[in-house]
């Protein structure tokens, strides 16, 4: 069964990988939950429920399904290591691989830049919206 690409339902994931593999990796790393998972795992390894709570501290709760999908995607891309311990109850730890650490540091730099420059972005948005409103009224 072919897995469909969420951003383009008519294209399978394997088609998307062949067409533009760089973009697909970038999409995984910069996805809504991918960014938060990578940044959190930079700090330390997490168990699933701990990671879910940590990601939720950013103001949006991630569902178990979405976190599982995000972790599986990042694991497949070689960025996350899943360590399942043979104990009862089951224990699974998630950590970054060297490749994942590299990506996470880049993403963290972008998140810091965003935090530092948010005021400038908001100011630019206000100016744009005001100018657009003036143009709308003039026509």
N, C-alpha and C positions, 0 to 999 in steps of 0.2 A: 504494500500500500504506500502510495506517495504521500509525503508530508507536505501540506500546503504552506506557503509562505504567508505569514500574517499580514505583511505590508502589501502583498499583491497576491490575492487568493488564486488567480489563474496560473501562477508559477509555483512549481514545487520547490522545496528548500534545496534539493540537489541541483535544480536548474539555476537557482539564484547563486549558489556557490560557484558554479561553472561560469556564469555570466560576469559576476563581479565579486570575487572572493574578498577583496579588501573592504569593500563597502559592507559586506555581511559581518565581518569581524568587528568593524567599527560600530555597526548597529548593535551588536551584542554587548560590547564594552560600554557604549553610551546609552543603552536603553534605560528606561525609567528606573528599573530595579537593579540593573547591572552596575550602574554607577555606585549606588548605595551599598551593594554587596561587596564590591571591590574595595571601596573606601573603608568599610567596617573590617573586612578581613585583613587589611593592612595592619590593624592594631594587634590582632591575635587570632588564633583559631577559635571557631565557635561551634557549638552544637546547634542543630537546626532551630530549636525553639528559642535559644539565646539570640541567634542571628535574626530571627523574625522580630523579636522584641527590639533589638538594636536598630534595625532598619525602620521600625515603626516610630522610633524617637524623632525621625525627620518630619513627622507630621502626617504621614499617610501609612495606614496599616497595609502590609502586603499579605495577600491570602496565601495559604499553604500551597495551593496549586501554582500560583505565580512564582513563589520563592523556589519551589521544586523545579519548575521549568527553567528559571533563570540559572539555578545552580547546575542543572544538567547541561544547559547550553554552554556555560562557562567551563564546565568540566570537559565537555567534548572539545572545546577550543584549546584545551591544555592550560587553562588559567587557574582552575580550582582543583584541589585534590580532595577526594572524598575518602575518609578513613573509617571504615565500618569495623567496630570492635565486636568480637564474638562473645558477647555477654548478655545476660538477661537482667533487666530489660535491655533491648538493643541500644547501642550507643554509636552515633555517627558524628564525627568531627569534620569540619570543613576548614581548609586552609588554602593559602595561595601557593601556587607553584612559582618558580623563578620568573617564568613568563608572565604569570598573573600579577606578581609583585611589580614588575616593570610597567605593565598596563595600569595598575592601580595607582602608581606614583604619578603617571601622566594624567590620569583622571582626577586625582586629588589636586594637582596643580591647576587644572581647569576649574574645579569647584572653588578653590581659593580665589582664583582670578574673578570668578563670577561674584563671590561674596564681596570682594574688594571693590568691584566696579558696578555693583547693583545700582548705586545712586546715580551714576552716569547714564546707565541704561534707562532708568526710570525718567530721568530728565529728558533724554532723547525721545522717549515715547510720548511724554507730555507735549514737547515741541512739535512732534510729528502730528499728533492728534489735533492740536490747536490749529496748525497750518491746514490740515485736511478739512477741519470744520469750516475754516474761513473760505477755502476753495469751494466747498459744497454750498455755502450760503451765497457766494458770488455767482454761482451758475444757475 
